Amino acid sequence: MASDDELSLMGPGMGFEMLAASLRADAGDSLAFMEALAAKLGGALPHRVRVERGGGLFSHTHPVRQITINLGDWQYLINAAPDGTLAAERTHAVRGIALKSEPVALEQWIDDLTAGLAALAQASLQDRMALQRLLG
């Protein structure tokens, strides 16, 4: 990932473009994609990200099955089916009430999510600092 100096020279959107490219690179392997997304976003924004894992009580593995990212009025959800297929959707909610939920192609979901993260970084100092750690 880029250093803070590189991010400041690239402009505010370039760090998020690099994040989107990184996510797209992992998207070919759904298990790696879900683990990377859970680690990156869950570590940077634990108060906005909920990760659900599968596997039973005595299972040796607990793969990520669902990730929900809450960015204010928009919620981004991605599910990994047991066969490895990914299903992404976004939901528009106002005051906790879901107004519209729609399935989205993975590429579009990544673009929308990174745009939402960029907007979040502009609006909240705490989230901006967390996202700089993610991108740095």
DSSP file (Angstrom, degrees, kcal/mol; ACC not computed):
  #  RESIDUE AA STRUCTURE BP1 BP2  ACC     N-H-->O    O-->H-N    N-H-->O    O-->H-N    TCO  KAPPA ALPHA  PHI   PSI    X-CA   Y-CA   Z-CA
    1    1 A M              0   0    0      0, 0.0   135,-0.1     0, 0.0     2,-0.1   0.000 360.0 360.0 360.0 166.4    0.0    0.0    0.0
    2    2 A A        -     0   0    0    133,-0.7     2,-0.1     1,-0.1    13,-0.0  -0.431 360.0-117.0 -82.4 153.1    1.0    3.6   -0.4
    3    3 A S     >  -     0   0    0     -2,-0.1     4,-2.5     1,-0.1     5,-0.2  -0.364  32.0-103.4 -80.5 168.0    2.7    5.7    2.3
    4    4 A D  H  > S+     0   0    0      1,-0.2     4,-2.2     2,-0.2     5,-0.2   0.884 123.7  52.3 -58.7 -39.2    1.0    8.8    3.8
    5    5 A D  H  > S+     0   0    0      1,-0.2     4,-1.7     2,-0.2    -1,-0.2   0.915 109.9  48.1 -63.5 -42.7    3.3   11.0    1.7
    6    6 A E  H  > S+     0   0    0      1,-0.2     4,-1.8     2,-0.2    -2,-0.2   0.910 110.9  51.5 -64.3 -41.0    2.4    9.2   -1.5
    7    7 A L  H  X S+     0   0    0     -4,-2.5     4,-1.1     1,-0.2    -1,-0.2   0.896 108.6  50.4 -63.3 -40.0   -1.3    9.5   -0.7
    8    8 A S  H  < S+     0   0    0     -4,-2.2    -1,-0.2     1,-0.2    -2,-0.2   0.845 112.5  47.4 -69.1 -31.3   -1.1   13.2   -0.1
    9    9 A L  H  < S+     0   0    0     -4,-1.7    -1,-0.2     1,-0.2    -2,-0.2   0.799 109.3  54.6 -75.6 -29.3    0.7   13.7   -3.5
   10   10 A M  H  < S-     0   0    0     -4,-1.8     4,-0.2     1,-0.2    -1,-0.2   0.712 111.2-116.2 -79.1 -20.1   -1.8   11.5   -5.4
   11   11 A G    >X  -     0   0    0     -4,-1.1     4,-0.7     1,-0.2     3,-0.6  -0.217  37.3 -67.6  98.0 163.4   -4.8   13.4   -4.3
   12   12 A P  T 34 S+     0   0    0      0, 0.0     4,-0.5     0, 0.0     3,-0.2   0.793 127.9  47.0 -64.3 -31.5   -7.8   12.3   -2.2
   13   13 A G  T 3> S+     0   0    0     -3,-0.2     4,-2.0     1,-0.2     3,-0.3   0.738  93.8  74.0 -84.8 -21.8   -9.2    9.8   -4.6
   14   14 A M  H <> S+     0   0    0     -3,-0.6     4,-2.2     1,-0.2    -1,-0.2   0.869  92.4  54.5 -63.6 -38.0   -6.1    7.9   -5.6
   15   15 A G  H  X S+     0   0    0     -4,-0.7     4,-1.8     1,-0.2    -1,-0.2   0.888 110.7  46.8 -62.1 -37.9   -5.8    6.0   -2.4
   16   16 A F  H  > S+     0   0    0     -4,-0.5     4,-2.6    -3,-0.3    -1,-0.2   0.829 108.6  54.9 -73.9 -31.9   -9.3    4.7   -2.8
   17   17 A E  H  X S+     0   0    0     -4,-2.0     4,-2.3     2,-0.2    -2,-0.2   0.891 108.4  49.6 -64.6 -38.3   -8.7    3.8   -6.4
   18   18 A M  H  X S+     0   0    0     -4,-2.2     4,-2.3     2,-0.2    -2,-0.2   0.892 110.0  50.9 -66.3 -38.8   -5.7    1.7   -5.1
   19   19 A L  H  X S+     0   0    0     -4,-1.8     4,-2.5     2,-0.2    -2,-0.2   0.934 110.2  49.3 -62.2 -46.2   -8.0    0.1   -2.6
   20   20 A A  H  X S+     0   0    0     -4,-2.6     4,-2.5     1,-0.2    -2,-0.2   0.909 111.1  49.7 -60.3 -42.7  -10.6   -0.7   -5.3
   21   21 A A  H  X S+     0   0    0     -4,-2.3     4,-2.0     1,-0.2    -1,-0.2   0.894 110.3  50.8 -63.4 -39.5   -7.8   -2.2   -7.5
   22   22 A S  H  X S+     0   0    0     -4,-2.3     4,-1.5     2,-0.2    -2,-0.2   0.911 111.0  48.0 -63.9 -42.9   -6.6   -4.3   -4.5
   23   23 A L  H  X S+     0   0    0     -4,-2.5     4,-1.1     1,-0.2    -2,-0.2   0.900 110.4  51.7 -65.1 -40.4  -10.1   -5.6   -3.9
   24   24 A R  H  < S+     0   0    0     -4,-2.5     4,-0.4     1,-0.2     3,-0.3   0.880 106.2  55.0 -63.7 -36.6  -10.6   -6.4   -7.6
   25   25 A A  H >< S+     0   0    0     -4,-2.0     3,-0.6     1,-0.2    -1,-0.2   0.877 111.4  44.1 -64.0 -36.8   -7.3   -8.4   -7.6
   26   26 A D  H >< S+     0   0    0     -4,-1.5     3,-1.5     1,-0.2     7,-0.6   0.670  93.5  83.3 -79.1 -17.0   -8.6  -10.5   -4.7
   27   27 A A  T 3< S+     0   0    0     -4,-1.1    -1,-0.2    -3,-0.3    -2,-0.2   0.698  75.0  71.2 -66.2 -19.7  -12.1  -11.0   -6.2
   28   28 A G  T <  S+     0   0    0     -3,-0.6     2,-0.6    -4,-0.4    -1,-0.3   0.811 101.6  46.3 -65.0 -29.2  -10.9  -13.9   -8.4
   29   29 A D  S <> S-     0   0    0     -3,-1.5     4,-3.0    -4,-0.2    -1,-0.2  -0.932  76.7-161.4-114.8 104.3  -10.6  -16.0   -5.3
   30   30 A S  H  > S+     0   0    0     -2,-0.6     4,-2.6     1,-0.2     5,-0.2   0.851  89.5  51.3 -60.5 -37.0  -13.8  -15.5   -3.3
   31   31 A L  H  > S+     0   0    0      2,-0.2     4,-2.3     1,-0.2    -1,-0.2   0.939 114.1  43.6 -64.7 -45.7  -12.3  -16.9    0.0
   32   32 A A  H  > S+     0   0    0      2,-0.2     4,-2.8     1,-0.2     5,-0.2   0.896 113.8  52.5 -64.8 -39.8   -9.3  -14.6   -0.3
   33   33 A F  H  X S+     0   0    0     -4,-3.0     4,-2.8    -7,-0.6     5,-0.2   0.946 111.6  44.5 -60.7 -49.9  -11.5  -11.7   -1.3
   34   34 A M  H  X S+     0   0    0     -4,-2.6     4,-2.5     1,-0.2    -2,-0.2   0.907 115.4  47.6 -64.8 -42.0  -13.8  -12.1    1.7
   35   35 A E  H  X S+     0   0    0     -4,-2.3     4,-2.4    -5,-0.2    -1,-0.2   0.918 114.3  47.0 -64.3 -43.2  -10.9  -12.6    4.1
   36   36 A A  H  X S+     0   0    0     -4,-2.8     4,-3.0     2,-0.2     5,-0.3   0.921 113.7  47.7 -65.0 -44.1   -9.1   -9.6    2.8
   37   37 A L  H  X>S+     0   0    0     -4,-2.8     4,-2.2    -5,-0.2     5,-0.7   0.921 113.4  47.9 -63.3 -44.0  -12.2   -7.4    2.9
   38   38 A A  H  X5S+     0   0    0     -4,-2.5     4,-1.3    -5,-0.2     5,-0.3   0.911 116.3  43.9 -63.4 -42.3  -13.0   -8.5    6.4
   39   39 A A  H  X5S+     0   0    0     -4,-2.4     4,-1.5    -5,-0.2    -2,-0.2   0.937 118.3  42.5 -69.4 -47.0   -9.4   -7.9    7.6
   40   40 A K  H  X5S+     0   0    0     -4,-3.0     4,-1.6    -5,-0.2    -2,-0.2   0.972 126.7  28.4 -66.6 -55.8   -8.9   -4.5    5.8
   41   41 A L  H  X5S+     0   0    0     -4,-2.2     4,-3.2    -5,-0.3     7,-0.2   0.887 120.5  53.1 -77.7 -38.2  -12.3   -2.9    6.5
   42   42 A G  H  <<S+     0   0    0     -4,-1.3    -3,-0.2    -5,-0.7    -1,-0.2   0.872 112.9  46.0 -63.4 -36.1  -13.0   -4.7    9.8
   43   43 A G  H  < S+     0   0    0     -4,-1.5    -1,-0.2    -5,-0.3    -2,-0.2   0.865 119.7  39.1 -72.8 -36.8   -9.6   -3.6   11.1
   44   44 A A  H  < S+     0   0    0     -4,-1.6    -2,-0.2     1,-0.2    -3,-0.2   0.868 132.3  20.9 -82.1 -37.8   -9.9    0.0   10.0
   45   45 A L    >X  +     0   0    0     -4,-3.2     3,-2.1    -5,-0.2     4,-1.1  -0.479  65.0 158.9-131.4  61.8  -13.6    0.6   10.8
   46   46 A P  T 34 S+     0   0    0      0, 0.0     3,-0.2     0, 0.0    -1,-0.1   0.788  76.8  57.7 -60.6 -26.6  -14.8   -2.0   13.4
   47   47 A H  T 34 S+     0   0    0      1,-0.2    -5,-0.1    -3,-0.1     3,-0.1   0.583 114.3  37.9 -78.4  -9.0  -17.7    0.2   14.4
   48   48 A R  T <4 S+     0   0    0     -3,-2.1    22,-3.1    -7,-0.2     2,-0.4   0.471 107.0  71.9-116.0  -7.2  -19.0    0.2   10.8
   49   49 A V  E  <  -A   69   0A   0     -4,-1.1     2,-0.5    20,-0.2    20,-0.2  -0.938  53.1-170.3-121.5 131.4  -18.3   -3.4    9.7
   50   50 A R  E     -A   68   0A   0     18,-2.7    18,-2.6    -2,-0.4     2,-0.5  -0.983   8.8-165.9-119.2 126.6  -19.9   -6.6   10.8
   51   51 A V  E     -A   67   0A   0     -2,-0.5     2,-0.5    16,-0.2    16,-0.2  -0.943   2.1-165.3-115.1 128.2  -18.3   -9.9    9.8
   52   52 A E  E     -A   66   0A   0     14,-3.1    13,-3.0    -2,-0.5    14,-2.0  -0.952   9.7-160.0-113.3 131.8  -20.1  -13.2   10.0
   53   53 A R  E     -A   64   0A   0     -2,-0.5    11,-0.2    11,-0.3     2,-0.1  -0.790   3.3-145.8-111.5 153.1  -18.2  -16.4    9.8
   54   54 A G        +     0   0    0      9,-3.2    -1,-0.1    -2,-0.3    11,-0.0  -0.212  47.0  92.4 -99.4-166.9  -19.2  -20.0    8.9
   55   55 A G        -     0   0    0      7,-0.2     7,-0.1    -2,-0.1    -2,-0.1   0.172  68.5 -92.6  92.0 146.8  -18.0  -23.3   10.2
   56   56 A G    >   -     0   0    0      5,-0.1     3,-1.2     1,-0.1    -2,-0.0  -0.188  43.5 -88.2 -85.9-179.2  -19.3  -25.3   13.1
   57   57 A L  T 3  S+     0   0    0      1,-0.3    -1,-0.1    -2,-0.0     0, 0.0   0.862 129.1  34.9 -57.4 -40.1  -18.2  -25.4   16.7
   58   58 A F  T 3  S+     0   0    0      3,-0.0    -1,-0.3     2,-0.0     2,-0.1   0.278  90.9 123.1-101.9  10.6  -15.6  -28.1   16.0
   59   59 A S    <   -     0   0    0     -3,-1.2     3,-0.0     1,-0.1     0, 0.0  -0.443  56.6-146.4 -72.2 143.8  -14.6  -26.9   12.6
   60   60 A H  S    S+     0   0    0     -2,-0.1     2,-0.4     1,-0.0    -1,-0.1   0.720  84.2  51.5 -81.2 -22.4  -11.0  -26.1   12.0
   61   61 A T        -     0   0    0      2,-0.0    -5,-0.1    -5,-0.0    -2,-0.1  -0.896  56.5-172.0-117.9 147.9  -11.9  -23.3    9.6
   62   62 A H        -     0   0    0     -2,-0.4    -7,-0.2    -7,-0.1     3,-0.1  -0.649  20.2-167.8-133.9  74.6  -14.3  -20.4   10.0
   63   63 A P        -     0   0    0      0, 0.0    -9,-3.2     0, 0.0     2,-0.3  -0.275  32.2 -98.7 -67.8 151.8  -14.5  -18.7    6.6
   64   64 A V  E     +A   53   0A   0    -11,-0.2   -11,-0.3   -33,-0.2     3,-0.1  -0.548  42.9 173.8 -68.6 126.7  -16.1  -15.3    6.2
   65   65 A R  E     +     0   0A   0    -13,-3.0    15,-2.9     1,-0.3     2,-0.3   0.729  62.7  12.6-105.3 -33.2  -19.7  -15.8    5.0
   66   66 A Q  E     -AB  52  79A   0    -14,-2.0   -14,-3.1    13,-0.2     2,-0.4  -0.994  54.5-168.1-151.0 140.3  -21.1  -12.3    5.1
   67   67 A I  E     -AB  51  78A   0     11,-2.3    11,-2.2    -2,-0.3     2,-0.5  -0.998   6.0-169.2-128.4 131.5  -19.8   -8.8    5.5
   68   68 A T  E     -AB  50  77A   0    -18,-2.6   -18,-2.7    -2,-0.4     2,-0.5  -0.987   1.6-168.4-121.7 125.6  -22.0   -5.8    6.1
   69   69 A I  E     -AB  49  76A   0      7,-3.2     7,-2.9    -2,-0.5     2,-0.7  -0.964   7.2-156.7-116.2 120.4  -20.5   -2.3    5.9
   70   70 A N  E     + B   0  75A   0    -22,-3.1     5,-0.2    -2,-0.5     3,-0.1  -0.867  17.8 171.0-101.7 114.0  -22.7    0.6    7.2
   71   71 A L  E >   - B   0  74A   0      3,-3.1     2,-0.8    -2,-0.7     3,-0.7  -0.383  58.0 -92.2-117.3  52.4  -21.8    4.0    5.7
   72   72 A G  T 3  S+     0   0    0      1,-0.3    -1,-0.1   -24,-0.0    21,-0.1  -0.674 112.2  12.4  82.0-112.6  -24.6    6.1    7.1
   73   73 A D  T 3  S+     0   0    0     -2,-0.8    20,-3.1    -3,-0.1     2,-0.4   0.607 126.9  62.8 -76.1 -11.2  -27.5    6.1    4.6
   74   74 A W  E <   -BC  71  92A   0     -3,-0.7    -3,-3.1    18,-0.2     2,-0.4  -0.938  61.4-168.3-119.9 138.6  -26.0    3.3    2.6
   75   75 A Q  E     -BC  70  91A   0     16,-2.4    16,-2.7    -2,-0.4     2,-0.5  -0.991   8.1-157.0-123.8 131.1  -25.3   -0.3    3.7
   76   76 A Y  E     -BC  69  90A   0     -7,-2.9    -7,-3.2    -2,-0.4     2,-0.4  -0.931  13.0-176.5-112.0 129.0  -23.2   -2.6    1.6
   77   77 A L  E     -BC  68  89A   0     12,-2.8    12,-2.6    -2,-0.5     2,-0.4  -0.972   7.6-177.1-128.6 138.2  -23.6   -6.4    2.0
   78   78 A I  E     -BC  67  88A   0    -11,-2.2   -11,-2.3    -2,-0.4     2,-0.4  -0.998   6.1-165.6-136.8 134.2  -21.7   -9.2    0.5
   79   79 A N  E     -BC  66  87A   0      8,-2.6     8,-2.4    -2,-0.4     2,-0.6  -0.917  10.3-150.4-117.8 141.9  -22.4  -12.9    0.9
   80   80 A A  E     - C   0  86A   0    -15,-2.9     6,-0.2    -2,-0.4     5,-0.1  -0.963  17.2-146.8-110.7 118.6  -20.2  -15.9    0.0
   81   81 A A    >   -     0   0    0      4,-2.9     3,-2.4    -2,-0.6     0, 0.0  -0.400  30.0-105.3 -76.3 159.5  -22.2  -19.0   -0.8
   82   82 A P  T 3  S+     0   0    0      0, 0.0    -1,-0.1     0, 0.0    -2,-0.0   0.792 122.0  58.4 -56.7 -27.9  -20.7  -22.4    0.0
   83   83 A D  T 3  S-     0   0    0      2,-0.1    -2,-0.0     1,-0.0    -3,-0.0   0.468 122.5-105.7 -82.4   0.5  -19.9  -23.0   -3.6
   84   84 A G  S <  S+     0   0    0     -3,-2.4   -54,-0.2     1,-0.3     2,-0.1   0.353  73.6 138.2  96.4  -5.7  -17.7  -19.8   -3.6
   85   85 A T        -     0   0    0     -5,-0.1    -4,-2.9   -55,-0.0     2,-0.4  -0.475  44.2-139.4 -74.2 147.2  -20.1  -17.5   -5.5
   86   86 A L  E     -C   80   0A   0     -6,-0.2     2,-0.5    -2,-0.1    -6,-0.2  -0.883  13.0-166.5-109.5 137.0  -20.4  -13.9   -4.2
   87   87 A A  E     -C   79   0A   0     -8,-2.4    -8,-2.6    -2,-0.4     2,-0.4  -0.985  10.9-170.5-123.7 120.9  -23.6  -12.0   -4.0
   88   88 A A  E     +CD  78 104A   0     16,-0.6    16,-2.6    -2,-0.5     2,-0.3  -0.847   9.8 165.8-113.1 146.0  -23.4   -8.2   -3.4
   89   89 A E  E     -CD  77 103A   0    -12,-2.6   -12,-2.8    -2,-0.4     2,-0.4  -0.983  20.6-148.0-150.4 161.2  -26.1   -5.8   -2.6
   90   90 A R  E     -CD  76 102A   0     12,-2.2    12,-2.6    -2,-0.3     2,-0.4  -0.977   9.9-157.6-131.7 148.4  -26.5   -2.3   -1.4
   91   91 A T  E     -CD  75 101A   0    -16,-2.7   -16,-2.4    -2,-0.4     2,-0.6  -0.988   9.6-146.1-129.3 132.2  -29.4   -0.9    0.7
   92   92 A H  E     +CD  74 100A   0      8,-3.1     7,-3.3    -2,-0.4     8,-1.5  -0.875  28.8 177.0 -95.7 122.6  -30.4    2.8    1.0
   93   93 A A  E     - D   0  98A   0    -20,-3.1     2,-0.5    -2,-0.6     5,-0.2  -0.964  20.2-160.2-129.5 144.0  -31.8    3.4    4.6
   94   94 A V  E >  S- D   0  97A   0      3,-2.3     3,-1.9    -2,-0.4   -21,-0.1  -0.991  81.3 -14.5-124.9 124.2  -33.0    6.5    6.3
   95   95 A R  T 3  S-     0   0    0     -2,-0.5    -1,-0.1     1,-0.3     3,-0.1   0.865 131.1 -51.3  50.5  42.0  -33.1    6.6   10.1
   96   96 A G  T 3  S+     0   0    0      1,-0.2     2,-0.6    -3,-0.0    -1,-0.3   0.446 112.6 118.6  81.6   0.5  -32.6    2.8   10.2
   97   97 A I  E <   -D   94   0A   0     -3,-1.9    -3,-2.3     0, 0.0     2,-0.5  -0.896  64.0-131.1-105.1 120.5  -35.5    2.0    7.8
   98   98 A A  E     +D   93   0A   0     -2,-0.6    -5,-0.3    -5,-0.2     3,-0.1  -0.554  28.6 174.7 -71.3 120.2  -34.4    0.3    4.6
   99   99 A L  E     +     0   0A   0     -7,-3.3     2,-0.3    -2,-0.5    -6,-0.2   0.818  67.3   6.6 -93.0 -38.4  -36.0    2.1    1.6
  100  100 A K  E     -D   92   0A   0     -8,-1.5    -8,-3.1     2,-0.0     2,-0.4  -0.966  57.5-173.8-152.4 128.8  -34.5    0.2   -1.2
  101  101 A S  E     +D   91   0A   0     -2,-0.3   -10,-0.2   -10,-0.2   -12,-0.0  -0.988  15.3 174.3-123.6 133.1  -32.3   -2.8   -1.4
  102  102 A E  E     -D   90   0A   0    -12,-2.6   -12,-2.2    -2,-0.4     2,-0.1  -0.998  32.3-117.8-142.8 140.0  -30.8   -4.0   -4.7
  103  103 A P  E     -D   89   0A   0      0, 0.0     2,-0.4     0, 0.0   -14,-0.3  -0.483  35.2-165.4 -69.8 146.6  -28.4   -6.6   -6.0
  104  104 A V  E     -D   88   0A   0    -16,-2.6   -16,-0.6    -2,-0.1     2,-0.0  -0.990  25.4-105.4-136.4 141.9  -25.3   -5.2   -7.6
  105  105 A A     >  -     0   0    0     -2,-0.4     4,-2.8     1,-0.1     5,-0.2  -0.363  38.2-114.4 -61.3 147.0  -22.6   -6.7   -9.8
  106  106 A L  H  > S+     0   0    0      1,-0.2     4,-2.5     2,-0.2     5,-0.2   0.879 114.7  51.4 -55.9 -44.2  -19.3   -7.2   -7.8
  107  107 A E  H  > S+     0   0    0      1,-0.2     4,-2.1     2,-0.2    -1,-0.2   0.924 113.5  44.6 -59.1 -45.6  -17.4   -4.6   -9.9
  108  108 A Q  H  > S+     0   0    0      2,-0.2     4,-3.0     1,-0.2     5,-0.2   0.886 111.0  54.8 -66.3 -38.9  -20.0   -2.0   -9.3
  109  109 A W  H  X S+     0   0    0     -4,-2.8     4,-2.8     2,-0.2    -2,-0.2   0.915 108.5  48.3 -60.4 -44.6  -20.3   -2.9   -5.6
  110  110 A I  H  X S+     0   0    0     -4,-2.5     4,-2.6     2,-0.2     5,-0.2   0.926 113.4  47.6 -61.6 -45.7  -16.5   -2.3   -5.2
  111  111 A D  H  X S+     0   0    0     -4,-2.1     4,-2.1     2,-0.2    -2,-0.2   0.928 114.5  45.9 -61.3 -45.8  -16.8    1.0   -7.0
  112  112 A D  H  X S+     0   0    0     -4,-3.0     4,-2.4     2,-0.2    -2,-0.2   0.909 112.9  50.6 -64.9 -42.0  -19.8    2.1   -5.0
  113  113 A L  H  X S+     0   0    0     -4,-2.8     4,-2.5    -5,-0.2    -2,-0.2   0.931 111.2  46.7 -62.9 -46.5  -18.2    1.0   -1.7
  114  114 A T  H  X S+     0   0    0     -4,-2.6     4,-2.1     1,-0.2    -1,-0.2   0.869 112.0  51.3 -67.0 -34.3  -14.9    2.8   -2.4
  115  115 A A  H  X S+     0   0    0     -4,-2.1     4,-2.2    -5,-0.2    -1,-0.2   0.908 110.8  49.2 -65.5 -40.5  -16.8    6.0   -3.4
  116  116 A G  H  X S+     0   0    0     -4,-2.4     4,-2.3     2,-0.2    -2,-0.2   0.883 110.1  50.7 -64.5 -38.8  -18.8    5.7   -0.1
  117  117 A L  H  X S+     0   0    0     -4,-2.5     4,-2.3     2,-0.2    -1,-0.2   0.890 109.2  51.3 -65.4 -39.2  -15.6    5.3    1.9
  118  118 A A  H  X S+     0   0    0     -4,-2.1     4,-1.5     2,-0.2    -2,-0.2   0.915 111.1  47.6 -63.9 -42.7  -14.1    8.4    0.2
  119  119 A A  H  X S+     0   0    0     -4,-2.2     4,-1.5     1,-0.2    -2,-0.2   0.892 110.8  52.2 -64.7 -39.0  -17.2   10.4    1.1
  120  120 A L  H  X S+     0   0    0     -4,-2.3     4,-2.1     1,-0.2     8,-0.3   0.902 106.3  53.6 -62.3 -41.9  -17.0    9.1    4.7
  121  121 A A  H  < S+     0   0    0     -4,-2.3     7,-0.2     1,-0.2    -1,-0.2   0.841 108.8  49.8 -63.3 -32.8  -13.4   10.2    4.9
  122  122 A Q  H  < S+     0   0    0     -4,-1.5    -1,-0.2     1,-0.2    -2,-0.2   0.821 115.8  42.4 -72.4 -30.7  -14.4   13.7    3.8
  123  123 A A  H  < S+     0   0    0     -4,-1.5     2,-0.5     1,-0.2    -2,-0.2   0.744 113.8  44.9 -90.7 -25.2  -17.2   13.9    6.4
  124  124 A S     X  -     0   0    0     -4,-2.1     4,-2.5     1,-0.1    -1,-0.2  -0.969  54.4-160.5-132.5 121.5  -15.7   12.4    9.5
  125  125 A L  H  > S+     0   0    0     -2,-0.5     4,-2.4     2,-0.2     5,-0.2   0.912  97.7  51.3 -62.6 -43.7  -12.2   13.0   11.0
  126  126 A Q  H  > S+     0   0    0      1,-0.2     4,-1.9     2,-0.2    -1,-0.2   0.930 114.1  43.1 -60.8 -46.4  -12.3    9.8   13.0
  127  127 A D  H  > S+     0   0    0      2,-0.2     4,-2.7     1,-0.2    -1,-0.2   0.866 110.9  56.3 -68.7 -35.4  -13.2    7.7   10.0
  128  128 A R  H  X S+     0   0    0     -4,-2.5     4,-2.2    -8,-0.3    -2,-0.2   0.922 108.0  47.8 -60.9 -43.8  -10.7    9.6    7.8
  129  129 A M  H  X S+     0   0    0     -4,-2.4     4,-1.6     2,-0.2    -1,-0.2   0.902 112.5  49.1 -64.8 -40.6   -7.9    8.7   10.2
  130  130 A A  H  X S+     0   0    0     -4,-1.9     4,-1.7     1,-0.2    -2,-0.2   0.906 112.2  48.2 -64.5 -41.9   -9.0    5.1   10.3
  131  131 A L  H  X S+     0   0    0     -4,-2.7     4,-2.7     1,-0.2    -2,-0.2   0.838 106.1  57.0 -69.9 -32.3   -9.1    5.0    6.5
  132  132 A Q  H  X S+     0   0    0     -4,-2.2     4,-1.8     2,-0.2    -1,-0.2   0.885 106.7  50.2 -64.1 -36.5   -5.7    6.6    6.2
  133  133 A R  H  < S+     0   0    0     -4,-1.6    -2,-0.2     2,-0.2    -1,-0.2   0.896 110.9  49.9 -65.6 -38.5   -4.4    3.7    8.3
  134  134 A L  H  < S+     0   0    0     -4,-1.7    -2,-0.2     1,-0.2    -1,-0.2   0.926 117.4  38.9 -63.0 -45.4   -6.1    1.3    6.0
  135  135 A L  H  <        0   0    0     -4,-2.7  -133,-0.7     1,-0.2    -1,-0.2   0.705 360.0 360.0 -79.5 -20.1   -4.7    2.9    2.9
  136  136 A G     <        0   0    0     -4,-1.8    -1,-0.2    -5,-0.2  -132,-0.2   0.442 360.0 360.0 -84.9 360.0   -1.2    3.5    4.4
